[in-house]
C-alpha cells in the first residue's frame, strides 16, 4: 500500500471510530497492533494487541457516555507512516475535554500495526480522566 491508500484507510478509520462501527475499524487494525497513550491518567499506557486497543476505545466511549469525538482536521502520509491531526472533545463527570492531537500511525499491508498519541496539552488530557 502506498501513502495515498494508507491516508484514505486512516480517514475511514476516524469515521468508523466516531460512528462506533467497530467491525469496520477492526478491518483496519492488525491483530497484534500496539497503541501508546502518554501521560499519568488511568488511560495512559501501552495497549498490546487489537483486543486490548479496542478495550481502551470502549472505555473511552463508556466513560464519556458515547459522547467522545475525534474530529479529524488533516491527514499527512509518507509511505507506511500516517499522521492524523484531530481535535478530541468529550464530557464526563462534569469535566470537558478540548485538546488537539497528533496521532502517528505505523502501517503495514494497509493495516495499523502501531500508533502513538501526542497531545498539545497532556495535562488537560490527564485531568479529564482523573
Phi, psi and omega per residue, in radians:
X1 nan 2.471 3.103
X2 -1.679 3.130 -3.104
X3 -1.015 -0.744 -3.114
X4 -1.074 -0.794 3.138
X5 -1.172 -0.688 3.112
X6 -1.143 -0.709 3.113
X7 -1.089 -0.744 3.136
X8 -1.142 -0.669 3.100
X9 -1.072 -0.728 3.134
X10 -1.180 -0.709 3.065
X11 -1.004 -0.784 3.105
X12 -1.112 -0.625 3.118
X13 -1.127 -0.720 3.082
X14 -1.063 -0.768 3.130
X15 -1.085 -0.771 3.130
X16 -1.097 -0.765 3.119
X17 -1.028 -0.855 -3.056
X18 -1.226 -0.366 3.105
X19 -1.775 -0.003 3.117
X20 1.273 0.402 3.139
X21 -1.500 1.433 -3.030
X22 -1.234 -0.524 3.086
X23 -1.115 -0.778 3.118
X24 -1.143 -0.718 3.124
X25 -1.141 -0.686 -3.134
X26 -1.064 -0.574 -3.140
X27 -1.192 -0.274 -3.140
X28 -1.580 -0.305 -3.032
X29 -1.856 2.312 2.973
X30 -1.165 2.565 -3.132
X31 -1.037 -0.501 -3.105
X32 -1.731 0.268 -3.099
X33 -0.962 2.511 3.098
X34 -2.037 2.448 -3.088
X35 -2.230 2.298 -3.061
X36 -2.085 2.206 -3.139
X37 -2.104 2.114 -3.120
X38 -1.374 3.027 3.011
X39 1.818 -2.914 -3.090
X40 -2.204 0.178 3.140
X41 -1.327 2.979 3.060
X42 -1.086 -0.280 3.129
X43 -1.514 -0.306 -3.082
X44 -1.166 2.599 3.055
X45 2.486 -3.084 3.121
X46 -1.914 2.195 -3.132
X47 -1.851 2.066 -3.049
X48 -1.744 1.978 3.116
X49 1.702 2.715 -3.126
X50 -1.054 -0.714 -3.118
X51 -1.069 -0.792 3.117
X52 -1.168 -0.715 3.110
X53 -1.076 -0.780 3.138
X54 -1.226 -0.484 3.004
X55 -1.102 -0.715 3.070
X56 -1.073 -0.819 3.117
X57 -1.052 -0.742 3.135
X58 -1.088 -0.678 3.110
X59 -1.116 -0.695 3.083
X60 -1.028 -0.833 3.128
X61 -1.098 -0.749 -3.129
X62 -1.142 -0.807 -3.096
X63 -1.146 -0.449 -3.111
X64 -1.854 0.196 -3.127
X65 1.056 0.545 3.126
X66 1.310 0.224 -3.075
X67 -1.771 0.085 3.085
X68 -1.275 2.385 3.086
X69 -2.375 2.440 3.025
X70 -1.924 1.673 -3.065
X71 -1.438 1.840 -3.090
X72 -1.144 2.288 3.098
X73 -1.858 -0.687 -3.101
X74 -2.866 2.772 3.061
X75 -2.287 2.306 3.101
X76 -2.152 2.274 -3.082
X77 -2.360 2.557 3.042
X78 -2.584 1.880 -3.117
X79 1.054 -2.174 -3.103
X80 -1.598 0.178 3.092
X81 -1.942 2.288 3.117
X82 -2.316 2.402 3.059
X83 -2.065 2.137 3.029
X84 -1.736 2.148 3.085
X85 -1.770 2.072 -3.098
X86 -2.479 3.001 3.115
X87 -2.069 2.129 3.135
X88 -1.652 2.280 3.089
X89 -2.305 2.522 3.099
X90 -2.992 2.940 3.074
X91 -2.392 2.468 3.038
X92 -2.893 2.482 3.042
X93 0.834 0.704 3.117
X94 1.342 0.128 -3.141
X95 -1.919 2.649 3.074
X96 -2.073 2.373 3.069
X97 -1.824 2.382 3.135
X98 -2.737 1.480 -3.081
X99 -2.338 2.647 3.031
X100 -1.614 2.546 -3.026
X101 -2.393 2.446 2.914
X102 -1.924 2.057 -3.121
X103 -1.909 1.983 -3.062
X104 -1.706 2.135 -3.117
X105 -1.929 2.433 2.944
X106 -1.865 2.152 -3.103
X107 -1.889 2.685 3.024
X108 -2.625 2.102 -3.135
X109 1.070 0.542 3.118
X110 1.430 0.126 -3.141
X111 -2.110 2.617 3.058
X112 -1.267 2.192 3.070
X113 -1.938 -0.350 3.090
X114 -2.825 2.594 3.128
X115 -2.600 2.541 -3.137
X116 -2.225 2.223 3.079
X117 -1.584 2.415 3.093
X118 -2.347 2.110 -3.062
X119 -1.820 2.549 3.041
X120 -1.244 -0.394 3.120
X121 -2.508 1.452 -3.097
X122 -1.131 -0.444 3.103
X123 -1.169 -0.702 3.094
X124 -1.134 -0.709 3.092
X125 -1.056 -0.860 3.138
X126 -1.047 -0.824 -3.100
X127 -1.052 -0.678 -3.125
X128 -1.037 -0.642 -3.068
X129 -1.613 -0.063 3.129
X130 -1.323 nan nan
